[in-house]
Every structure is written in C-alpha cells, then in structure tokens.
C-alpha cells in the first residue's frame, strides 16, 4: 500500500489530476480529524479543509522519494501548517491598542471610564504590595533570586546562575520552589492563582 502511494506521488508530481485527487481523498479522514481539533478565529471548517488540501499539494511537490513514506510525511506537513497558522494568529489576535479607532473620532481608550481605570489601578497596587510583602517573607536565597530576575530585572535565570556560580538547573529548581511558595501565600489571601 505504501509503495503504491509513493508511486502515485511520483506521478502526481507531474501534475496528474487523477492521482492528486486520489492522494487527497486518501488523506481526507485525517484532514477532517485535524480540522475538528483546531479552532482559529475567522476560519470555518471549509477554510481549514482547503488549507489542509493546500498542505497536501505542497507535500506532494516537496516529497523526496526514498526518504521515508509519503503518508506520514503528508500528515506531519498538515499538522505543521495548522500549527504555524495558529502561532501566527496568536500574535495578532490578542494585541489591541487603546488607540484603536472604534467609531468616528472615538478610540477605545475613550470608552474606558475613570472608575474602570481606578479599580484596575487599585487592584494592581494591592497585588504589587502583597507581592513585595510575600517576597520579603521568603528565605534569603529565594528572595534574592526573585528580586534579581523578576523585580529588579537585572538578568535572566542563566545570568543569575553565572552570577551565583551555581548550576542552571539548581537555579531553575530554586525558582520553582520560590514561585510555589508565593502562589501559596496569594491563595491564603484569597487570590485565584493558576
């Protein structure tokens, strides 16, 4: 079966429509499964199916005979193209400027009321106050790490491990313990922490 598909791919590379259609139909169940598992804002199932078919056509074009079986290669190609599309959409879907026009002469920031901003600022100030209070309750080694990496932003974990002349993984584990302790302290204050 695999050799049959690989032979069909060789013929399909020359633009034979019948073989291309056969290969697409062979991968159709997998393509539907992938489309059902993916949600991308602004794309319906038909759009995703079309993108999957384009992925199959690209896979046929780029496939090199003798470097493995075509079907797994095409399946990876479909998944990779969906994942690439998801990653590219993530960057754009959640970025909205407060200066975004939402009407004639009105920007998004104009719609935010003073009370909304006051409450947000109050919550941020209160959370920040607790954070510093909780960090000061940590052991010296945990406190120093949190200040260096997160609060004073002097460097990242790798730089901190070099600064302290310690193994990187030791610092990573130390950070995990410190973060867990901070989360526990926030939970005790009634904050919802993931």
N, C-alpha and C positions, 0 to 999 in steps of 0.2 A: 504493500500500500504506500509506504513512504517513498520507495523508488518510483512508483507511478506518479506521485505528486511532484517529486523532484524533476521527473521527465517533463511533466506538464508545465512546470515553471520555466524550463528551458524553452519550450515552445511559446509560452506566454510572453517571455522576454522579447520575442519578435513581434508582439502586438496582436497575436491571435485572440480574437474576442471570445471565442467559444471556451478556450482554455482558461482565460482570465475569469470569465463568469463561473466556470466550474470551481475554480480555486476559491473565489469569493463565497460561493454557496457552501463549500466545504467548511469554511471558517465562520459562516453565518451564526450558528448556535453560540459559539464562543463570543462573537461580536455582540450579540444580544445580551449575553450574560454580563459582559463588561459595561454595556450601556445602562443596564439596570442597576449596576453597582456604583455608577458615577452620577453626581449632580453638579452641574456647572450653571451658574446663574446666567440666564439669557439663552441657553441651549435646550432644545427639546430632544426627545429620543431620536427623531428623524435626523436632526443635525448631527448628533453623536454617531448614528449609524453611518452617515455619509463620511464623517471624519475617519471612522474606522475603516471604511472601504478605501479611502484615500491612503490610509496607512498600509493596507494590504497591497495596493498598487505600488507604493514606494518600496515595500518589502520585496515584491517581485522584481522590481528594477535593480535593487541593490544586492539581492541574494547572490552569493558566490557558491557555485556548485562545488561539493567536496568539503565544505566547511561545516558540515552538520546537516540535519534535516530541516526542511523548509517550514513545516507546520509550527514547531516550537519557535523558530526564528520569527515567523509572522506574528505569533501570539505575543512574544516579547515586544515586537515593534508596535503592536496595537496598544498594549499597556503603557509602554514608554511614551507614546504620543499623547495618550489621555493624561498621563501624569505631568507631562510637560505643559499641556494646556491648563491643567488645574493650577500648577505652580505660577504660570504667567497671569492667570486670572486672580489668584490670591493677592498678588501685589497691587492690582488695580481696584479690586472690589472694596477694600476696606480703607482706602485713602480718600478722605473727603476734606477739603479745606473749608474753614469757616468763612472764607471769602467767596465761596461758590454762589453764583447768582441763582436765585430760586424764583425770581419774578422780575417784573420791570422795576429796576432801581432798588431791588431788595436783595440782600445777601443773607446767607444762613445765619450769620452772627447776629443780625438784627432781630431774628426770631427768638433768640435765647433771652430770656428775661433776667433781670437783675437777681431775682430770687433763686433761679436755677444756678446761676454762677456763684452766688453766695453759699448755697448749700453744698455745691461741689467743692468750693474752696475750703469750707469748714470741714467737710469730711476728709479732704486731703490733708489739711493741717492737723486734724486729730489723729489720723493714721500715721502721719510722719512723726508726731510727738510720741505716740506709742512705740513706733519702730525704734527710735533712738533710746527710749526708756528700756525696751526689751533687749536691745543690743548691749547696753551697759550692764545688763544682768547676766550676760554670757561669761564663760571663762575667758581669761586673758587671750589665749590662743585663738578662740573663736571670734572674739570681739575684734582683735587685730586684723584677722582675715576679712571679716565683713566690712570694716572701715576701709581697708586697703583697696578691695576690689569693687565694692558697691557704693559706699557712702562718699569716700574721698576720691574715688575713681582714679587711683594712682596707676593702676595696671590691671591686667587680667590674671587668671589663675597661674598660667605658665610663668609670667613675670614674678608673681608673688612667690612661687616655688623656687625660682632662681634667687630672689632677694633673701629668702629664708634658708637657702641652700638645703632644700628638702626635696624628696621625690614628688613629682607632679601628682601621682595617684594618691599619695598621703594627703596632699592639699585638697584634692577632689573629695576624698572621704571626709576630711575635716569640714569642708564646706557643706556637705550633705547633712552632717550631724548638726551643724550650726543652723542651717535652714529649717531642719525638722524642729529644733528647739524653738525657733522664732514662730513657726507655724502653730506649735502647741500653745505658746503664750498668747497669740492672737485669738485662737479658738477659745481659750479661757475667758477672754474679754468679750466674746460673743461674735467675733468676726467669722464669716464664712470663708474658709481657706481651702483651696484645692490641694 
